[in-house]
Amino acid sequence: MPFRPLTLIAAFCLAVVLPFLASAQTLEDLIARLPDGNFNDRAAIVAQIAETGDPRAAQVLDALLEGELEQRSADGRFVRVTGSRNNQTATDVLTGEDLGPVARRSTEAVRVNNALRRSIRTALGVLTLMDPDPARRLAAAEAALRSPSPDQVEALAEAMAAEANATIRIAQTRAHAAAVLASDLPLQAKLDAVAVIGEANAQVVQQTLNAYRNAAEPELAAAVGAALAEAESRQRMWSQAQNLWFGLSLGSVLLLAAIGLAITFGVMGVINLAHGELVMLGAYTTYTVQQIIRTNAPEYFGYSLAIAIPLAFLLVGAVGVLIERGIVRHLYGRPLETLLGTWGVSLILQQAVRSIYGPTNREVGTPDWMSGAWQIGELTLTGPRIAIVIFSLAVFFGLLLLMKYSAFGLQMRAVTQNRPMAANLGIRTGYVDALTFGLGAGIAGLAGVALSQIDNVSPNLGQGYIIDSFLVVVFGGVGNLWGTFAAALSLGVANKFLEPWAGAVLGKIVILVFIILFIQKRPRGLFPQRGRAAEG
Amino acid sequence: MTRLIDLRLGLFLAALFAVTVLAPLATTLPSTSALNLPSYLIPLMGKYLCYALLAVALDLCWGYAGILSLGHGAFFALGGYAMGMHLMREIGARGVYANPELPDFMVFLGWTELPWFWYGFDMFWFAAVMALLVPGLLAFVFGWFAFRSRVSGVYLSIITQALTFALLLAFFRNDMGFGGNNGLTDFRDVLGFSLSAPSTRIALFVLTAVALAGCMLLARAITISKAGKVLVAVRDAESRTRFLGYRVESYSVFVFTVSAMMAGLAGALYVPQVGIINPGEFAPANSIEIVVWVALGGRGTLVGAAIGALVVVALKSWLTATFPDLWLFALGGLFILVTLALPNGLLGLLDRLKPRQAKPAAEVPA
């Protein structure tokens, strides 16, 4: 085995930290003494092996623990014997060198009993607790927390004292506290331990403390009970926060899907049942862009969404203009016919995509910069979800600004409020109609890009959103963008808060029934448009 | 006074009668004969007639009262489930698990007793009543709420669609007690007659034809009555009718409920002939497809709705078998064609080709 400088440094560090190690014997010497003496002697040697801090110590102890450490009779070499009874192979326990098959009687096993196994486990714990690799130290501390053992109290205390990394030290402190609880140390130490664990996250608190709920000492039981209750309330609070976050995330998905509809249906009064399919086209645009980048320039994959967003907007917007010019234009003032005609468009688009891309789900990748997750308290926020929340807000406010402050927005509102008057003032109403519909479609395309990150990209993608989007728009009040905003977020949040006690499907049914009843009560939605025009 | 049976309806009923008599006869001919009808086609034709009945039901409320329901598939499916529940109970101990009381899927789910809403479905008359009553009641309650709040037009369409979507989700759940995803199937017999026997199939087919004819006459009777005139007035000018002192919502609820019960009847006749009912029947797409049948045939004509259903369903059977990829293109194209070029459907086209006297073509706004 090559002697790596890193190992040297690590060994050196350990030597500095634990000065008594300097006098310890080498690993080879200690192993050589293993077969001698009784189990107690072996336990002492095991402890010494751990104290060498030799990086090979772990594999030796592991072999010993498994009962696979044997000594070759011929040359006294220590090997690890694995395999079935008649087909054994040996490897050198120190170097890992493969020594090939061995005969059954040519080696002598180093025997272990249960007491010794316990010592070995402790020693192994100590070894990994002090491992030079921080990731393994952390893992060891967490493992010790999961299965606390009184034997580890001292090892953990030592590790804590030596630890420089704050995160790992916290983990070790908690593991130490758990070990203290499991030991027979005095009451005060245990009470301190409960306090230490009480600061951990709720799940850890419950895992660790549940066993001591009915501890013999009344003070301890009381402290444990208090810590558990506190953890439970904290967890409840965080799960509310979690629900809220999931709700906002779902709400922003609904918002994205519904904004485009809020324009075509809300502003223009056109029932566009092909809206879901326009969303689907946006998702397939993303897929196509990614495919092209993957095959031609994989190094630019991180930019795929940045390319897909404007492309989807323009492409799907163009499809929208085509639909408006080809079909919807002839059906103004006949909403039910528009509904049927656009349903026909949706069927054709679905089948077209199915014919071109196939009926199966397509894989749309998430760029590296967007994946990953953030932890706030006990709440996990995943990258794509955060991106969608931000993106939908950006689209919403962008649209709001466009409607309010651009010349096109002004013309759009003028045409929808009073078409003949707008035409008299020189606005090309047909042109504005086409562009408005195209804008709604383009936003559906943007929604498709976003949804491709969290949903299956298949020809049926749009079907799942169409009814929800309509309900959002109707619930919020037709012709009112802020109403759509409020409706989407409140429906999303309500849905997620219903889910824990009603289940996902039933929660959705409850919401649907609620909206159906709500519309009966207030047919014009949450925020109806006031004035004479609203009666239609 | 308009006659109950005008020329169109008379011709249609005559054709229906001829088919109902001739088709069963044709199955008895030797298989070498050119006129022989394979007996497996009988349930298929029965199924088509069920669809025609469903289309007539929708035409009654859409064509005459302007209520575009995108949830008629739900009423159809509810009727179907009511009949399916009876057929499940009639399997009795012949199921896979041989449980005399519980249908197979309940045994499979580990249930030990029948849920309360399955009580009574072992009796045929009860199931038959329920097949009409459940859709009727749902339509009555739903319509009562909706029309009283003056929810109409597109809003009504959207919430009826939401209704069938909610039912779809609900019936997919296993613990609803309706067989979940798989629905109800493996039926054996009805009233003691085996469902696979040719004679039972013919009887069901004839029954469906009779039901279709009966419902068309009923719908016609409603539309030519005074109430029917009011309905047309509601369709064309709802506010004006209200100002004239008519209770618009009463008329709307009435016709919506009758229509839903017809749809339920169609579903109840459909299930024994097809042999299965599953939550897929609640899919919003199915309900919209019904609309295109009516639109293609001609809204507000009853006969046209039935013909539209037969034409589209036959086209669907043929296309999905020979060019499966083309079916959705064809259906989508049909929707666009009907809305852009054929606002009064095939019958309207007929009227335009042969202008009769000076009678102005009936105008049917949405």
Interface residues (C-beta under 8 A of the other chain):
Chain A: I271 L273 I327 H330 L331 R334 P335 L336 E337 T338 L339 L340 G341 W343 G344 V345 S346 L347 I348 Q350 Q351 A352 R354 S355 Q463 I467 F470 L471 V474 V505 L506 K508 I509 L512 V513 I515 I516 L517 I519 Q520 K521 P523
Chain B: L68 F142 F145 A146 R148 S149 R150 V151 G153 V154 Y155 S157 I158 I159 Q161 A162 L163 F165 A166 L169 A170 F172 R173 P284 A285 I288 V291 V292 A295 D325 W327 L328 F329 L331 G332 G333 L334 F335 I336 V338 T339 L340 P343 P365 A366
